[in-house]
Amino acid sequence: MPRLYFVAGESSGDMHGAHVIRALRARRPDVICEGLGGRRMAEAGMDLHFDLAGRAIMGFTEVIRSLRMVRGLYLDVVKRLRERRPDAVVLIDYPGFNMRIAAAAHAMGIPVVYYISPQVWAWKRGRIKTLARVVTRMLVILPFEEELYREAGLPCVYVGHPLLDQIADVKVFGCYRDAQVVGLLPGSREQEIRRLLPVMIKVAEGIRARRPDIRFVAPCVDGARAEQIRKLAGDFPLETIMHQAYEVLDGARLCLVASGTATLEAALFGTPMIVMYRISGLSYALARMLVRIRYVSLVNILAGRGIVPEFIQGAAEPKRVLPVAIELLEDGPRRETMLRDLAAVRELLGEPGASERAAEQILEVIEETANAPAHLSG
């Protein structure tokens, strides 16, 4: 009866972790899953010790304010690993916390599978060496990541992108396909929404002045975020819907999207988009010093060029964004080029099945460890 300890610290990690747990349970109904994650992983059958995904922390300054809570969680996880040693630890993204858990588990001789790599190609490339020392197997979701880890001597498998699984599993009814809709996706965290939605509303007001036929829709992850969005929107006619982001992406003419997973989701639906992002001034200054990539959106990173416009920090202002939004709403060369480029990004990611392939790799690591000589397995 295999036992696995999971750690996922964000909404996207909770979603992807839930798919892996279901895939594991389909292969091994006796598998025991426990750890930190969120509501989705609990619904998939994990014994949830703490809703870390629901308390997701973003930005350097936000992390500093949460250090006491994070340290307490770390000590609790280490204690649980010692007292009830699992057959493997499965870490999902969330590198600031999970790399410390990986080191602790490795020191106890517990195999570590890391699913969804830290973005070592963006910043702190030296982390590759650290990961190579403490991780048993890395499972990556972007095609160019596999070579990075193999060069460092870390066994690594490209399993594909789990968003393809998520989209394949969700029934989309096409509620907005025949409507003129602009989607507003300012993120899932309170800080993101507070910083980005007012700018998006200003852009939406400019669009509405030219195109009164357009509806504006904001998908929300929960009731608290829906209430926050409605308050920030004020008198602007912004529709809020719960748990239906894919309905919006499926039917929207254009989306204003916070940089993050939603940009890739929009790309997989072939939805033209404008990427926007704002963080605290201190966090941005630190990021400028540390991050070594040209683009912030996964779509542009995968494409290797700027196929969707990015408006970051001070550039995320209505007078800059609005003309681009108006152009992308209309049929024309810019819109047609973006549609072709988004289709090419979709092709790069291959076929669904990442969750199943990840589950197979996790079970393989457990089996290999169980069959290894004692001096190698412990």
C-alpha positions, 0 to 999 in steps of 0.5 A: 500500500504505497503512501505519498506525501504531496505539497502544492502551494497555489491554485494551479498546483492544486488543480494539477495535483488533483489530476495526478492523484486521480490518475494514481488512484486509477492505477493503484486504488490502494494508494494513500495520498496526504499533504498540503494542497487545496480543495481540488486535491482533497476532493480527488482523495488526498488527506489535506493537512493544510489548505496551502493553495488557498493561502497562496502568497505572491511577491517578495514582500508578501512572502516576508510578511508570511515567514512565521506561517511558512516556517511553522508549516515547514516544521510540521511537514518535516515532523510528519515525514519523520513520524510517518515516512512515505514511500515518496514525496511529490512536490508540485511547483512552489519552489520557495517552499518545496525546495526546502522540503526536497532537501529535508526529505532527501536527508531522510532518504525519502525519494523526491519527485518534483512535478512542474519544475521551478522556472530555473530558466528565468531566474536563479539558474544555480538552483539546477545544481541544488535540485540535482542533489536532492530530487530523485526525478524531475517531471517537466511540463515545458519541452525545453526544460528536459535538457536543462536538467539532464545536463545537470545529471538529474533524471528528468522526463518531459510529461507534457502540459497538464493544462491539456488534461484540464481542458479535455476534462471540462465540458464547455457548453459554448455559452458565449460563442455567439456573443461579442464578449471581452473577458477580464481575468485579473488573476485569482489572488486578492493582491493581483485583482486589487492592482490590475482590475481597476486598469482593466475596467478603464480599458473596458470603459474605453472599449464600451465607448466605441463598441456598446454591443460588447459584454464584459465578463470576469470569471471568479474562483470563489465568492470572495473574489467575485465580491471583490471584483464587483466592488472594484467594478462599481457601476460598470456593467461587468458580469461575474461568473463562478468557476467558468473561466473556460466558458469565457476563454472559449467564446471571448473575442478578446481577453485582458489577462494577468500574467500567469497560467491563464495566458497559456489557457487562453492560448490553448483556446486560441483566444486573442489576449493582452497580458497585463501585470502589476506587483508591489514596487519593491517586488518589481525592483527585485525581480528586475535584478533577478529575472533574466528573461525577455518575456513574462507570459508563458505564451511568449516564452514558449514561442520565443518571441512576443506574439501577444502584447505584454503591459507590465508594471508602469506600462499597464495603463489604459492609454497604452492598452486601449488602442491595442485592444481596439485593434485586436477586436477587429478582423485585421492583420494583427488579429489574424497573425495572433490567431496563427501564432497561438495555434502554433504554440498549441502544437508545441505542447503535444497531446493530453496525458501529462497527468497519467504520464506523471502518475506512471513516473511516480509509481516507477520511482516507488518501485525502483526504490523498493527494489534497490539494494538497501545501501542505495535506497536508504 
